[in-house]
Amino acid sequence: MSIPVVDVPDMTLDTETETLLELAEPERKEVGGQWSLPFLLEIGTEEIPDWMIPTALENLRLSFEKLEIPHESVRLDATPRRLVLRAEGLAARQPDSVERVLGPPKSAPPQAVAGFARKQGIAYLDDLKVESTPKGEYYTCLKKVPGRNTKDILAEALPGVILGLYFPKTMYWTGKGGPRFIRPIRWIVALLGPDIIPFELAGVRSGRLTSGHRRLGAREIAVTTADYERRLGDHGVVLSAEERRHRIRHGMAGIRIKPDDKLLETLVYLTECPMPIQGNFDPQFLELPEEVLITVMRHHQRYFSVQDAEGKLAPQFVAVMNIPSDPEGFVRRGNERVLRARFNDARFFWETDQKKPFAGRKQDLANVTFQAKLGSYLAKTERMMQLARELGGDAHAVRAAELSKIDLTTELVKEFTELQGVVGGLYARVQGESEPVWQAIYDHYKPESMEDAIPRNRTAQIVALADKLDTLRGCFGVGLIPTGSRDPFALRRAAQGVVRILIEGRFEISLFDFVGDDEALKAFFAERVRYYFKDIRGFAYDEINACMAASVGWGNLVDLAARLERVRALRASPDFEPLAAAFKRIANILQQAQDTGFTALPSGIDEALLEAGPERELYQEFRRIAGQPIENAISRLRPKIDLFFDKVLVNAPDPAVRQNRLTLLQTLLAEFSTIADFSEIVTNS
Amino acid sequence: MQSFQQIILTLKQYWADRGCIIQEPYDTEVGAGTMCPETFLRVLGPELYRVAYVQPSRRPADGRYGDNPNRLYKHSQLQVILKPAPSDVIEQYLGSLEAIGIDLKQHDLKLEEDNWEAPTLGAWGIGWQVMLDGLEISQFTYFQQCGGIDLDLVPAELTYGLERLTAFLQAKDSVYEIEWAPGFSYGDVRYQDELQYSVYNFEMADISTLWKLFDLHEGEATRLIKLYDLKSPEKRRFPLLPAYDQVLKCSNLFNTLDARGAISVTERVGVIQRVRKMAVAIAAAWSDQQQAPTAEVAQ
């Protein structure tokens, strides 16, 4: 490895560092004649959004590894107020290295050679070597590059490492043009062994002072690499996420919690000193739908809900505090009071909404914008009803489409937007709509993620398709096409949902009938289809390309899935790869022929023109297997094709023979290209 | 037990002790303390500033005829602007909670991500909602942009929901039951406001009159904005503050029309744009007007 030449900054030893040497003596150990040092970096910030922390830590690890400073181990930790990287076994100094410096060519005038030697500090020209390089013979010399102090490398690199961490949305705080980070950086601990790694960032000087829990700890705590975690513990901070997770789980042991790993992770990164407490609510609220109660608890209050022995919602909850105990019950009572108010609100909305018959609110959708250029949700409703019919939906599906968006006018959905669809389904149920109808309304936003199930029944699947297809067609129609990470209408998710519902719901229809001739939308769908089969179903990309390029097209996704299964099975056959290679050869030959004006014989193959031997044999074999599935034909076809290419010259001198031969190949290719375009298969041969 | 007004007095004193000018509420209807010129205009430009004021904030659509224990047409915000934000701004904020008697070692406090955006003002910031025992008591925002302009100094905006905070401290389930002053409940003081404004906003406001008023105020603001001359040596005396009042009127009329259900699909986005356009133009003119004062005095 050659180390780039950089000016080594002056070795300014700050007095602070020197005085603290003896303090940290025990943490030094000697390895291979070099001091092996621990490294600690703590970026102290104001509260970082919980969901960004794990990614930020991973980025921090990668940025550190990129510095290529040899070390034995790395450990990352974080709380809302600190991102921490600790490494063991760093050398105080990086090893010296030797670099080859390329000088002037051998043919250069002597002055240039002398100049090069002088610049490299070489007294005798004989010390220069001549080496041959791809560009010719050149003077070179070896230059010793002294290894730099690790502390200096880190001092130089860490500001960039920190500010280079990626966050989805950053801010500035020191003034316009100042550094950007996820939240203001308030302190930095940077230690290599006993020494401070000195640098400054956003007006903060690195040092050895960390900060404790906001209310349980001191604001400034001097630490060493050895006592860092313990000192934080003394000041109310549980540094390890694993330990916080354990504390929360342990504190809930014996309570029948509705499992919720996502909420658990949120709380792990929302606290520095977590402790669960149990609270109760008035059982009369259990009259409200569970979906509403759970949403209030989970999304708005970040509470775990509790189940009884039968799995039904119990009038209890578990909140996780950021302090270790609640001896006076202040926190429990406070949370109970907040939840009571929230539930009262929800009940008020639930009752108010039902004063007006649900179906009777349809006209109110005229006042809810779907998208400025695409009109109101009333207009969208009308389009969805039409689409539901075109998708083969019955009266239930059309009715469900008609009622599907009405809940957007309800107070409950205005308050709990994440319950759109669900609330509509619940209102439709209590107001006497049939089961397929209310279930379809309830489910029609599904699947909301890759893990989420598709809608539960046919009616619901049709309404879900109608909704998503309408959104996609509309947005693409007015040019709202997602670019990069910008996808405000969640069109990728919508298209992915369509793909999954069509395939997993076994809809034997062509997607193209509903996409129209919008090429951009078709390409968008093609991308989602590829993603689905590759990343979710595990097909190889060339299998997907081959099957999508088949002459039947890829509009019928159920058929595409079946063909992919067949190609995957075929691939196990020893005849497959050679045959695929042959098809690729045929495709190339035909392409070249077409470029020079070839067109197939309109009357088909002229048997009289076939040459006896391999050509005629191939033709006869083809006649026997035509119309049969490729699985039956593959082993019989392959030797004939091999022989044909071995013995027969396609570009025969006689134009009529040539055209006939090309027509034979084209017919053969067409016959087996209905399942897949095998020329897309990547082969080794 | 501390009364509503005692809590306000304590908080004002706390922030006055930390260098804030104590202002009185702005005398034009606003939807939030942010909209007052003391925030919207003062956060622009390079001048240091600290101010605190209680702003009654009107949200016509949130009115509940005085029936709902937690929702108000008009609630009171204590708005604190610290420009630029000091590095211990969160500690100072926590200190204010202790000043009104909250022992933070015995209560659960969390800062949860909540970024703020006001499309009608061309303003946004990064911040949190402050949760105390599960109750959102404040909004904390580092402003990044206002009137479409990147801010020179980053101010911290602390907004306390005073009714909620008081209900928390007094352990009351209904806002109307909190004690405003000894012998007077919040309901005694404000119930009529809630009932009558709900009736007006939801039932009786005359839609065509409100639209006429909107157009008139918009016309006046736009007329003034057009007259502002960047090159005029007299521009320091140009009435941008009165022009901004017209924008605030428009904003409140928009909210009322919205609550009344009078804003159709096609209109809605358009009306927001109209208000935003005026707000952004005034912010730009204000920045210009404040920029070179000494040079002009010298002329």
Interface residues (C-beta under 8 A of the other chain):
Chain A: E46 E47 P49 D50 P80 K169 M171 Y172 W173 T174 G175 K176 R183 P184 R186 G203 R214 R215 L216 R219 L270 T271 Q301 Y303 A319 M321 N322 I323 D326 P327 E328 F330 V331 R333 G334 N335 R337 V338 L339 R340 A341 N344 D345 F348 A366 N367 V368 T369 A372 G375 S376
Chain B: N68 P69 N70 R71 P84 A85 S87 I90 E91 L94 L104 K105 Q106 H107 D108 L109 K110 L111 E112 E113 N115 G125 I126 W128 L132 D133 G134 L135 Y142 Q144 D150 L151 D152 L153 V154 F168 A171 D173 G261 I263 S264 V265 T266 R268 V269
